[in-house]
């Protein structure tokens, strides 16, 4: 790897922190867009289910035991 690539990587911007309020706003906008597309006939319920189905994880549990709170 060229030296400049290593320097660029080291100087890369720190990742943004997760903002739960912003994420809630994003999800609400997405729900509103889905409702609009459904009401207008642009998409069928089956199409929305297929598009959004990859976000459901049946029979999955997430454990937060042993994790530290964000500061």
C-alpha positions as CSV (number, residue, x, y, z in Angstrom):
1,X,0.0,0.0,0.0
2,X,1.4,3.4,-0.9
3,X,2.4,5.6,2.0
4,X,-0.1,8.3,1.1
5,X,-3.0,5.8,1.3
6,X,-1.9,4.9,4.9
7,X,-1.8,8.6,5.8
8,X,-5.2,9.2,4.3
9,X,-6.7,6.3,6.3
10,X,-5.2,7.5,9.5
11,X,-6.5,11.0,9.0
12,X,-10.0,9.8,8.1
13,X,-12.9,11.4,9.8
14,X,-14.2,9.7,13.0
15,X,-17.5,7.9,12.4
16,X,-20.6,9.8,13.4
17,X,-22.3,8.7,16.6
18,X,-25.7,7.1,16.5
19,X,-28.5,9.6,17.2
20,X,-31.6,7.8,18.3
21,X,-33.8,10.8,17.8
22,X,-32.6,11.3,14.2
23,X,-33.1,7.6,13.5
24,X,-36.7,7.9,14.8
25,X,-37.3,10.8,12.4
26,X,-35.8,8.7,9.5
27,X,-38.1,5.8,10.4
28,X,-41.1,8.1,10.6
29,X,-40.3,9.6,7.2
30,X,-40.0,6.1,5.7
31,X,-43.4,5.0,7.2
32,X,-45.0,8.2,5.8
33,X,-43.5,7.5,2.4
34,X,-44.8,3.9,2.5
35,X,-48.3,5.1,3.5
36,X,-48.3,7.6,0.6
37,X,-47.1,5.0,-1.9
38,X,-49.8,2.6,-0.7
39,X,-52.6,5.1,-0.8
40,X,-51.7,6.3,-4.3
41,X,-51.6,2.8,-5.6
42,X,-47.9,3.2,-6.5
43,X,-47.1,0.1,-4.5
44,X,-49.1,-2.8,-3.3
45,X,-49.0,-4.2,0.3
46,X,-47.1,-7.2,-1.1
47,X,-44.5,-4.9,-2.7
48,X,-44.0,-3.0,0.6
49,X,-43.8,-6.2,2.5
50,X,-41.1,-7.5,0.2
51,X,-39.2,-4.2,0.3
52,X,-39.3,-3.9,4.1
53,X,-39.3,-7.6,5.0
54,X,-35.5,-7.7,5.2
55,X,-35.8,-5.6,8.4
56,X,-37.6,-8.3,10.3
57,X,-35.7,-11.0,12.1
58,X,-38.1,-13.7,13.5
59,X,-36.8,-15.7,16.4
60,X,-33.8,-13.4,17.0
61,X,-33.0,-12.0,20.4
62,X,-30.4,-9.3,21.1
63,X,-28.8,-9.4,24.5
64,X,-27.2,-6.2,25.9
65,X,-25.9,-7.9,29.0
66,X,-22.3,-7.0,29.7
67,X,-22.3,-4.0,27.5
68,X,-21.3,-0.5,28.6
69,X,-23.6,2.5,28.2
70,X,-22.6,5.2,25.7
71,X,-21.1,8.3,27.2
